[in-house]
C-alpha cells in the first residue's frame, strides 16, 4: 500500500515536471518580453511602465516613440544624458544590458511598445541588429 502511494506521488511529480517543461517551452514572444521586463526593467520603470520618481515612464512616453530607432541601443548600452519625457526633465543613469541577445531585446522592445499609450510598434531580430550597428546620441557606450 505504502509503495503504491509512493509510486503515485512520484508519477504525479513526473507528470507535473513534463507539463512545466511543455508550458515553459510554449511561451509566446510577448510572455518572454514580459519576463525579461520584470527581471531587468520593472524595478525602476514600474510594472506597467508608469515610471517612478526619477525614473521616467515608458508607457505613453513621447521620448520612446520619437526614439523608436534607438530602443535597442538604449536597452543594450544604457543611457546617461539629460532627456525630457512628457515635458519632465530626467538626468539619471540607466545601465546597459549587454548580456541580452538580439532576440531578447526584440521581445523586450515589442513588450514595452505594447504598454498602454504606446504605438504597438514591433521589431524583429534584423531591426535590432541594424539599430545596434548604428547607436549614437544620448546612449552610453
Ligand atoms: C536602475 C534603474 C533602471 C533600470 C533597471 C532600467 N532603467 Fe530605463 N531608465 C532609467 C533612467 C534613470 C532613465 C533616464 C536616463 C537619462 O536620464 O538619460 C531611463 C530611461 C529609459 C528609457 C528612455 C526614456 C523613456 O521613458 O522613454 C527607456 C525606453 C528605458 N529606460 C527602458 C528601459 C528598459 C526596457 C529597461 C530594462 C531592460 C530599463 N529601462 C531598465 C533607469 C532604469
Boltz pocket constraint, residues with backbone or C-beta under 6 A from the ligand:
constraints:
  - pocket:
      binder: B
      contacts: [[A, 36], [A, 37], [A, 40], [A, 41], [A, 42], [A, 43], [A, 44], [A, 45], [A, 54], [A, 55], [A, 56], [A, 57], [A, 58], [A, 61], [A, 62], [A, 63], [A, 64], [A, 65], [A, 74], [A, 75], [A, 79], [A, 80], [A, 81], [A, 82], [A, 83], [A, 85], [A, 90], [A, 91], [A, 92], [A, 93], [A, 94], [A, 95], [A, 97], [A, 108], [A, 112], [A, 138]]
      max_distance: 6.0
